[in-house]
Amino acid sequence: MIPSDLQSLLEHSGLAPLRLKGRTLLPIVQGGMGIGVSAHRLAGSVAATGGLGTLSAVDLRRHHPDLMACTRGLGIGPDVKPTIDAANLEALDREIVAARAIAAGHGMLAVNVMRAISEYSACITRALQAGVDAVVVGAGLPLDLPDLAADHPHTALIPILSDSRGVQLVVRKWERKRRMPDAIVLEHPGHAGGHLGAARIDALHDPRFDFERSVPETLAVLRAAGIERDAPIIVAGGIRTLADIRRLQGLGAAGVQLGTPFAVTTECDAHPEFKRVLAQARDADMVEFTSVAGLPARAVLTPWLKAYLKVEARLQAAARVKPRCTKVFDCLAECGLRDGKAGWGQFCIDQQLAAALRGDVKHGLFFSGRGALPFGDQIRSVRELMAQLLGGNCAALAS
C-alpha cells in the first residue's frame, strides 16, 4: 500500500510502480547499509512511504545497549563468537519487529545479508522465521538461498548482481531447485558505495556493467528463462534524480535502489556526524581501495582511511594467518586481516564501520556512492526524499 499523497506524486511522475510478489510499491528501494546504518528507523520509514525498506543484518547488536553490555570485554576464546552471534540474532529479531511497527502495513520490509559473512545462513534463517517480506543477498553468489528459504515460499528472494553473466548463473542454478528470483538488483560497481561487485579496482568501469548494456542483456536472460514478468530488475548505483529513474525505466528496469541518499535522511539510524560526513562529501573526496573482504570498495577519504592507505602495502607484505580473530568478532567467512591474505585489506572492517556509525570521523570508514545528493548537503526526511525523487517538493507533500 502506498500513502495517498505519494501515490498522487507517482501518478504524475510518469513512472510505473514496482510490482513485487503481488504487491504494488513505489519504484524506489532503499539499499541495505551495514553495521547499523540501515536499521529499524530507516527501513521502517521507507516502507511506511510505500517503498521497499531494507535492514542490514550485520552486527545489529550495536543499537542495543543491553546486548552490547553482554558482549563487551569477552576477550578471545572459543566462547566469544557464539555469544556475539547470539546477540546479533536477537538484535535482528528486535529490529524487524520495530521496523514493522513503523511501516504500519505499508510497503515491504527486506533484510540484506552479505553472502561473505560467516553467519550468513543463520541470519537468513532468523530473518525468514521473523516473517520478513524479502531477503536480499549480495557480496557473493547466493546459490543456496532457495534451499535456505524452502519453507518460506511467500518471501521474496532477491540477489544482488552486477552483470547478465552473474544473473544467468544464478537463474540456472536456482531453476534446478525449482525456485526463481523474485527480483534482481543489478548494481553498477563503478557508481555504488561500499563493497563493489567487480574482481578488481581496474574493472569497476568495464562496459559490461553499464545499464544501457546490462539491463537489456539481463532482460534477455530472464525472458529466456520465462520469468521476465515475475522477476523485475531493480538497478542500483549513482541514481539521484527523477530523470535517472525515468531513463532506467525506459531501458526496461522496474525500479531503482539508492543507498547514500537514504543514509543522509533524518531517519537514518547512524549518528548525526555520520550523516554530515556523507552529506558534505563530493566525488573528489572518495577513494577506491581493496577491502578486507578482498573486494573493491568506495569510501570517503577520512583521516583513518588516508592513514591506512599510506601503510597498506607494508601491512599486506607482512600479512600472516592468525589462529583466531584478534578483534574478537569473527564477522567474515574470509578476512584479509585474520587469514593473512596479502592482496586484501589489513584492518578490522567491523571496528571501522562501527566507528563511522557512532560518528567517529578520526577512526571511521564511511562508505559512499558517486553522484551529487538530491538535497546537496542538507539532511532531510525520508518522505521528502521520496517526494523529490517522484518529481514533487516539500510544499506538494505537505498539501
MIVEXMI-512865 format. One line per field, with one value per residue (C-alpha): residue number from 0; residue in one letter; x, y, z. Coordinates in Angstrom, 3 decimals, always signed. Each point is the difference from the previous one (the first is absolute). Layout:
i = NUM:...
aa = a:...
xx = X:...
yy = Y:...
zz = Z:...
end
This chain:
i = 0:1:2:3:4:5:6:7:8:9:10:11:12:13:14:15:16:17:18:19:20:21:22:23:24:25:26:27:28:29:30:31:32:33:34:35:36:37:38:39:40:41:42:43:44:45:46:47:48:49:50:51:52:53:54:55:56:57:58:59:60:61:62:63:64:65:66:67:68:69:70:71:72:73:74:75:76:77:78:79:80:81:82:83:84:85:86:87:88:89:90:91:92:93:94:95:96:97:98:99:100:101:102:103:104:105:106:107:108:109:110:111:112:113:114:115:116:117:118:119:120:121:122:123:124:125:126:127:128:129:130:131:132:133:134:135:136:137:138:139:140:141:142:143:144:145:146:147:148:149:150:151:152:153:154:155:156:157:158:159:160:161:162:163:164:165:166:167:168:169:170:171:172:173:174:175:176:177:178:179:180:181:182:183:184:185:186:187:188:189:190:191:192:193:194:195:196:197:198:199:200:201:202:203:204:205:206:207:208:209:210:211:212:213:214:215:216:217:218:219:220:221:222:223:224:225:226:227:228:229:230:231:232:233:234:235:236:237:238:239:240:241:242:243:244:245:246:247:248:249:250:251:252:253:254:255:256:257:258:259:260:261:262:263:264:265:266:267:268:269:270:271:272:273:274:275:276:277:278:279:280:281:282:283:284:285:286:287:288:289:290:291:292:293:294:295:296:297:298:299:300:301:302:303:304:305:306:307:308:309:310:311:312:313:314:315:316:317:318:319:320:321:322:323:324:325:326:327:328:329:330:331:332:333:334:335:336:337:338:339:340:341:342:343:344:345:346:347:348:349:350:351:352:353:354:355:356:357:358:359:360:361:362:363:364:365:366:367:368:369:370:371:372:373:374:375:376:377:378:379:380:381:382:383:384:385:386:387:388:389:390:391:392:393:394:395:396:397:398
aa = m:i:p:s:d:l:q:s:l:l:e:h:s:g:l:a:p:l:r:l:k:g:r:t:l:l:p:i:v:q:g:g:m:g:i:g:v:s:a:h:r:l:a:g:s:v:a:a:t:g:g:l:g:t:l:s:a:v:d:l:r:r:h:h:p:d:l:m:a:c:t:r:g:l:g:i:g:p:d:v:k:p:t:i:d:a:a:n:l:e:a:l:d:r:e:i:v:a:a:r:a:i:a:a:g:h:g:m:l:a:v:n:v:m:r:a:i:s:e:y:s:a:c:i:t:r:a:l:q:a:g:v:d:a:v:v:v:g:a:g:l:p:l:d:l:p:d:l:a:a:d:h:p:h:t:a:l:i:p:i:l:s:d:s:r:g:v:q:l:v:v:r:k:w:e:r:k:r:r:m:p:d:a:i:v:l:e:h:p:g:h:a:g:g:h:l:g:a:a:r:i:d:a:l:h:d:p:r:f:d:f:e:r:s:v:p:e:t:l:a:v:l:r:a:a:g:i:e:r:d:a:p:i:i:v:a:g:g:i:r:t:l:a:d:i:r:r:l:q:g:l:g:a:a:g:v:q:l:g:t:p:f:a:v:t:t:e:c:d:a:h:p:e:f:k:r:v:l:a:q:a:r:d:a:d:m:v:e:f:t:s:v:a:g:l:p:a:r:a:v:l:t:p:w:l:k:a:y:l:k:v:e:a:r:l:q:a:a:a:r:v:k:p:r:c:t:k:v:f:d:c:l:a:e:c:g:l:r:d:g:k:a:g:w:g:q:f:c:i:d:q:q:l:a:a:a:l:r:g:d:v:k:h:g:l:f:f:s:g:r:g:a:l:p:f:g:d:q:i:r:s:v:r:e:l:m:a:q:l:l:g:g:n:c:a:a:l:a:s
xx = +0.000:+1.257:-1.165:-2.387:+2.248:+2.913:-2.344:-1.120:+3.609:+0.727:-2.931:+1.254:+3.664:-0.298:+1.472:-1.462:-0.338:+2.156:-1.978:+1.642:-1.459:-3.546:+0.469:+0.060:+2.786:+1.674:+2.790:+2.592:+1.926:+2.218:+3.227:+1.313:+2.889:+1.932:+1.073:-3.258:-0.316:-3.257:-1.753:-3.637:-0.542:+1.186:-1.392:-3.347:-0.284:+0.678:-2.604:-2.461:+0.207:-0.910:+3.547:+2.224:+1.971:+3.025:+1.607:+3.646:+0.498:+3.647:+0.853:-3.342:+0.793:+1.664:-3.442:-0.843:+1.900:-0.957:+1.336:+3.188:+0.421:-0.212:+2.549:+2.508:+3.363:-0.297:+3.629:+1.047:-1.093:-2.301:-3.071:+0.301:-1.374:-3.183:-0.847:+0.337:-1.866:-2.893:-0.165:-0.113:-2.810:-2.000:+0.635:-1.197:-3.272:-0.500:+0.786:-2.461:-2.781:+0.800:+0.202:-3.320:-1.637:+1.253:-1.078:-3.547:-1.000:+1.386:+2.668:+2.276:+2.838:+3.143:+3.093:+3.329:+2.510:+3.490:+0.936:+3.534:-0.805:+0.623:-3.546:-1.691:-2.225:-0.976:-0.972:-2.063:-1.811:-0.750:-1.281:-2.300:-1.287:-0.725:-2.278:+1.960:-1.530:+3.212:+3.574:+2.674:+3.473:+3.133:+3.793:+0.056:-2.174:-2.945:-0.310:-1.377:-2.648:-2.910:+1.005:+0.103:-3.405:-1.688:-2.585:-0.769:-1.490:-1.671:+3.224:+1.585:+3.557:+2.139:+3.675:+2.268:+2.128:+1.893:-0.360:-2.045:+2.575:-0.487:-3.773:+0.093:+2.061:-2.380:-3.095:+1.377:+0.985:-3.280:-2.045:+1.251:-1.281:-3.424:+0.162:+0.697:+1.036:-2.922:+2.092:+3.578:+1.983:+2.406:+2.700:+2.596:+3.291:+1.358:-2.616:-1.155:+1.494:+1.356:+1.126:-0.129:-0.844:+3.198:+3.054:+2.474:+0.041:+1.033:-3.113:-2.527:-0.793:-0.103:-2.654:-1.853:-1.213:-1.535:-3.775:-0.515:+1.583:-0.630:-3.748:-0.907:+2.357:-1.534:-3.495:+1.017:+1.203:-3.263:-2.053:+1.813:-0.776:-3.652:+0.047:+0.280:-3.399:+0.575:+3.526:+0.216:+3.413:+0.953:+3.062:+2.427:+2.971:+0.196:-3.755:-0.993:-2.897:-3.402:+1.688:+2.316:-2.956:-1.912:+3.042:+0.516:-3.651:+0.275:+2.772:-2.262:+0.741:-2.995:+1.539:+3.146:+1.983:+1.724:+2.286:+1.853:-3.015:-1.845:+3.075:-0.280:-3.669:-1.168:-1.266:+3.317:+1.090:+3.572:+1.397:-0.627:+3.740:-0.096:-2.691:+1.940:+3.122:-1.926:-2.096:+3.071:+2.137:+0.418:+1.203:+3.484:+0.038:-0.509:+2.527:-0.118:+2.061:+0.078:-2.075:+0.700:-2.500:+2.238:-2.508:+0.452:-1.717:-0.829:+0.075:+0.607:+3.701:-0.189:+3.075:-0.072:-0.227:+2.697:+2.340:-0.815:+0.672:+3.453:+1.034:-2.187:+2.823:+2.180:-2.856:-0.839:+3.628:+0.060:-3.380:-0.030:-2.710:-1.378:-1.405:-3.082:-1.415:+2.130:-2.840:-2.403:-2.810:+0.594:-2.444:+1.193:+0.288:+3.270:+1.883:+3.205:+1.182:-0.842:+0.909:+3.209:-1.039:+2.705:-2.041:-2.963:-0.688:+1.822:-2.417:-3.058:-2.960:-2.447:+1.906:+0.442:-3.650:-1.167:+2.095:-1.720:-3.423:+0.695:+1.356:+3.705:+1.620:+3.559:-0.441:-3.043:-0.374:-2.778:-1.243:-1.630:-1.258:+0.729:-2.075:-1.392:-2.643:-3.613:+0.054:+3.680:+1.473:-3.399:-1.399:-3.665:-2.680:-0.738:-3.388:+1.628:+2.555:-2.727:-1.979:+3.104:+0.740:-3.602:+0.237:-1.832:+1.223:-0.495:-2.958:-1.728:+0.597:-1.403:-3.128
yy = +0.000:+3.463:+3.050:+2.174:+3.075:-1.975:-2.012:+3.286:+1.041:-3.396:+0.362:+3.413:-1.045:-2.086:-2.966:-3.468:-1.562:-2.937:-3.244:-2.541:-3.271:+1.190:+3.399:+3.447:+2.282:+3.262:-0.839:+1.062:-2.477:+0.941:-1.975:-1.834:+1.749:-1.946:+0.290:+1.633:+2.792:-1.410:-1.378:+0.202:+3.766:+0.375:-3.253:+0.461:+3.621:-0.923:-2.758:+2.459:+2.102:-2.995:-0.910:-2.982:+0.683:-2.137:-0.956:-1.055:-3.108:+0.634:+0.686:+1.535:-0.501:+3.418:+1.611:-1.846:+1.020:-3.170:-2.222:+2.051:-0.281:-3.795:-0.216:+2.561:-1.052:-3.673:-0.390:-2.618:-3.603:-2.716:+1.429:+3.528:-0.403:-1.951:+2.619:+2.874:-1.933:-0.672:+3.675:+1.029:-2.441:+1.340:+3.533:-1.005:-1.259:+3.235:+2.179:-1.812:+0.406:+3.700:+0.669:-1.744:+2.234:+3.130:-1.294:-0.474:-2.318:+2.109:-0.988:-2.991:-0.814:-1.823:-1.278:+0.268:-2.734:-0.033:-3.409:+0.661:+0.041:-3.081:-0.036:+0.347:-3.080:+0.786:+3.575:-1.149:-2.589:+2.440:+2.678:-2.527:-1.257:+3.602:+0.353:+2.555:+0.780:-0.397:-1.233:+1.807:-1.538:+1.578:-0.269:-3.448:-2.408:-1.217:-3.354:-1.668:+2.626:-2.085:-2.848:+2.272:+1.455:-3.246:+0.291:+3.641:+0.119:+3.369:+1.849:+1.867:-1.147:+2.704:-0.461:+2.984:-0.447:+2.268:-1.449:-2.422:-2.787:-0.109:+0.134:-2.886:-2.138:+0.615:-0.625:-3.312:-1.239:+1.095:-1.537:-3.430:+0.736:+1.005:+3.477:+3.098:+3.515:+2.300:+2.992:+0.769:+2.931:+0.946:+2.144:+2.013:-0.355:+3.173:+2.145:-1.818:+0.395:-2.602:-3.391:-0.110:-2.835:-0.153:-2.187:+2.895:+3.773:+0.413:-1.923:+2.294:+1.853:-2.949:+0.728:-3.211:+1.706:+2.993:-0.031:+0.624:-3.406:-1.947:+0.669:-1.223:-2.973:-0.956:+0.363:-2.449:-2.505:+0.309:-0.265:-3.187:-1.462:+0.999:+2.280:+3.460:+1.052:-1.590:+1.237:+3.794:+1.601:+2.566:+2.013:+1.478:+2.336:+3.789:+0.580:+3.397:+1.588:-0.575:+0.315:-2.884:-2.196:+0.869:-0.815:-3.353:-0.984:+0.875:-2.599:-2.642:+0.246:-0.138:+1.902:+1.520:-0.493:+2.835:-0.121:+3.227:+2.328:-1.987:+0.010:+3.794:+0.053:+0.928:-3.545:-1.692:-1.992:+1.359:+2.891:+3.567:+0.409:-3.029:+1.717:+3.276:-1.706:-1.674:+3.081:+2.208:-2.505:+0.443:-2.469:+1.533:-0.924:-3.715:-2.727:-3.579:-2.619:-3.732:-0.885:-2.612:-2.242:+0.059:+2.055:+3.518:+2.582:+3.715:+2.292:+3.583:+0.764:+0.633:+0.382:-3.700:-1.167:+2.427:-1.292:-3.631:+0.362:+1.434:-3.216:-2.456:-1.461:-0.566:-1.649:-2.259:-1.036:-1.013:-1.804:-3.261:-2.526:+0.502:-3.041:+1.955:+3.455:+2.461:+2.532:-2.396:+0.121:-2.552:+1.620:-1.083:-3.507:+1.165:+2.959:+1.547:+0.914:-3.291:-2.307:+1.784:+0.705:+2.269:+1.647:+0.737:+2.752:-0.230:+1.572:-0.973:+1.129:-0.514:+2.396:+2.654:-0.105:+0.041:+3.127:+1.619:-0.993:+1.953:+2.977:-0.474:+1.761:-0.710:-3.778:-0.714:-1.483:+1.887:-1.814:+2.225:-0.231:+2.389:+2.979:+3.207:-0.628:+1.072:+2.675:+0.936:+0.100:+0.211:-2.708:-0.518:-2.578:-3.248:+1.356:+3.118:-2.132:-2.204:+3.069:+1.519:-3.208:-0.084:+3.545:+1.682:+2.387:+0.650:+2.328:-2.594:-2.664:+2.205:+0.773
zz = +0.000:-0.964:+2.011:-2.009:-0.214:-1.425:-2.212:-1.549:-0.627:-1.551:-2.396:-1.144:-0.216:-3.143:+1.885:+0.243:+3.464:+1.036:+0.223:+2.247:+1.278:-0.624:+1.623:-1.588:+1.262:-0.812:-2.482:+2.578:+2.163:+2.932:-0.104:+3.042:+1.776:+2.561:+3.607:+0.949:-2.559:-1.368:+3.043:+1.103:-0.166:-3.589:-1.405:+1.738:-1.142:-3.632:+0.127:+1.572:-3.166:-2.155:-1.024:+0.787:+3.186:+0.772:+3.293:-0.159:+2.138:+0.899:+3.665:+1.000:+3.711:-0.139:+0.191:+3.223:+3.159:+1.894:-2.781:-0.233:+3.759:-0.076:-2.835:+1.298:+1.413:-0.903:-0.982:-2.547:+0.281:-1.337:+1.747:-1.357:-3.531:+0.960:+2.613:-2.478:-2.704:+2.378:+0.965:-3.650:-0.801:+2.950:-1.273:-3.475:+1.503:+1.910:-3.009:-2.270:+2.584:+0.474:-3.754:-0.586:+2.632:-1.779:-3.434:+1.321:-2.812:-2.855:-2.517:+0.572:+2.392:-1.113:+1.792:-1.819:+0.824:-1.472:-1.421:+1.236:+3.735:+2.098:+1.442:-3.386:+0.347:+3.591:-0.888:-2.992:+2.120:+2.832:-2.401:-1.668:+3.346:+1.008:-3.023:-1.992:-3.427:-2.011:+0.328:-2.019:-0.400:-1.455:+0.409:-1.552:-1.947:+2.141:-1.768:+3.138:+0.812:-1.406:+2.315:+3.040:-0.901:-1.026:+2.789:-0.808:-3.521:+0.562:+0.865:-2.915:-0.773:-1.601:-0.973:-0.649:-3.120:-2.366:-3.478:-2.079:+0.349:+3.758:-0.460:-2.465:+2.404:+2.899:-2.140:-1.314:+3.463:+1.590:-2.812:+1.051:+3.499:-1.383:+1.479:-2.105:+1.102:+0.765:-1.101:-1.001:+1.352:-2.779:+1.620:-1.932:+1.928:-1.583:+1.773:+3.141:+3.462:+2.398:-1.282:-3.780:-2.375:-2.031:+0.383:-0.101:+0.303:-3.631:-1.076:+1.714:-3.210:-2.373:-2.675:+0.860:+3.202:-1.805:+0.419:-3.722:-0.534:+3.225:+0.232:-3.527:+0.331:+3.350:-1.426:-2.717:+2.633:+1.940:-3.204:-1.011:+3.435:-0.311:+3.051:-1.543:+1.416:+3.409:+0.784:-0.354:-0.390:+2.647:-1.013:+2.529:+0.017:-0.339:-0.457:+1.335:-1.945:-1.575:-3.397:+0.940:+0.952:-3.185:-2.130:+1.709:-0.219:-3.675:-0.302:+1.540:+3.723:+2.330:+2.897:+1.464:+3.189:+1.837:+3.010:+0.783:-0.519:+2.680:+2.264:+0.299:+1.025:+3.485:+0.525:-0.805:+3.042:+0.051:+2.061:-1.302:-0.612:-2.301:-2.062:-0.062:-1.364:-2.833:-0.791:-0.356:-1.927:-3.752:-2.616:+0.260:+3.707:-0.667:-0.644:-1.272:+1.813:+0.740:+3.037:+2.640:-1.838:-3.093:-2.009:-1.335:+2.190:-0.196:+3.013:+1.104:+0.502:+3.741:+2.267:+0.873:-3.614:-1.115:+2.721:-0.794:-3.729:+0.747:+1.757:-1.924:-2.103:+3.065:+1.909:-2.934:-0.375:+3.666:-0.087:+1.951:+0.832:+3.511:+1.850:+1.092:-0.499:+1.957:+0.020:+1.816:-2.578:-2.759:-2.449:-3.466:-1.413:-1.595:+1.442:-1.294:+3.507:+1.752:-2.886:-0.982:-3.608:-1.347:-2.760:+2.252:+2.511:+3.322:+2.482:+2.019:-2.073:+2.870:+2.246:-2.676:-1.139:+3.623:+0.559:-2.983:+1.375:+3.184:-1.962:+0.770:-2.966:+1.177:+0.035:-2.157:-3.487:-1.797:-3.107:-2.635:-3.559:-2.871:-1.028:+1.480:+2.647:-0.660:+2.741:-0.206:+3.510:+1.730:+2.263:-0.911:+0.793:-1.827:-1.130:-1.433:-1.833:-1.446:-1.090:-1.618:-1.909:-1.227:-1.335:+2.880:+2.652:+3.706:-0.630:-2.163:+2.629:+2.766:-2.000
end
